[in-house]
């Protein structure tokens, strides 16, 4: 292309505008500058158009406008964080995208039309679950079957060991700092490992309220503040673990959870040879939607958690080789697209529409902070060493343990983004959903006995 372009440009016909080749090449270099996934001129154009729409009161909440809003917002937050050298290694891009927009909304620094449009778009489109479906289906179908089996069997060991250790250490630290042991355990430590808001904080506070015979609201506020603190600490831990992996490559599988041994080594190291086309990507997308809808139906009929059902179904499909290699190749491409282009816009949308900054502020008491940080550090550190003992990459095992202290599905996205290991989403869902459910059940049983 470079050899033919100058000849075309150097001999324009009479009256034809002549654009110097150097100008075109300069413009192409500018166009290849990215803000996230957006070319710089496209980013500037979107920013200007959205600003004009906001000023004129014509900002809509439809699909194209909503995508533009969350893309510009999410990639702006991530880009700002990347330019702060000393904190970018502790997950600053995820922290900025997950919490800065919520702060701007709380202090009314974000234009009201933008808040309204993003909130409406996020809640009506429900694209958080589209993202989770694409990530889970794409990552599971891209895994080698033997490595998948090893990972799912072994991940319960570091998660269980980390949960017990974190409960003991977090309670001890909170008690040493002046908290009542019962309060430290049930109002700070347990909520951190309960699986987020919908599956954790809500049923946990409802159970506490029923056992105590009081209103749920004040208890929910206390529980939610601990969940928020744990999520922030987990994001920072994930960022540090990612940085540790760059310094000690022998400690990380760069997204692969288990180490290869013996005859499995060639399988683990062999690059994927999936073949796919546009139709295969579309087929993979429809497969992800089908698994998600089956999960939703199971929730409607039996009350089972939809993400867990979806995870079980796609793992079974991979183990029994239900999906063809070509569609698995499409799933790999789908996973790459969503993890690269959708993560930060999604986090921006969730921060604006669903993250209560006021509850985060109430949690910023130094005793709660130290207790929460010690809980998450213990959970993560235990995962690191126990994972190493059972033949897992310690960095990846620790990251999965960190997701056990996250904010549900949104927390998993933020933590794995900070770690740059979205491939671990299926294992994160096990730690968050199943680990959280077991934590809630055990905590309510002990709480009823210890009241």
Secondary structure, DSSP 8 states (H G I E B T S, - for coil): -HHHHHHHHHS--TT-----HHHHHHHHHHHT-EETTEEHHHHHHHHHHHHHHHHHT----SHHHHHHHHHHHHHHHHHHHHT-TTTGGGTHHHHIIIIIHHHHHHTT-S-HHHHHHHHHHHHHH-HHHHHHHHHHHHHHHHS-HHHHHHHHHHHHHHHHHHHHHHHHHHHHHHHHTT--HHHIIIIIIHHHTS-SIIIIIHHHHHHHHHHHTS-HHHHHHHHHHHHHHHHHHHHHHHHHHHHHHHH-GGG--TT--B---GGGHHHHHS-------HHHHHHHHHHHHHHHHHHHHHHHHH---HHHHHHHHHHHHHHTT-S-HHHHHHHHHHHHHHHHHTHHHHHHHHHHHH--HHHHHHT--HHHHHHHHHHHHHHHHHHHHHHHHTTB-HHHHHHHHHHTTS-HHHHHHHHHHHHT-GGGHHHHHIIIIIHHHHHHHHHHHHHHH--
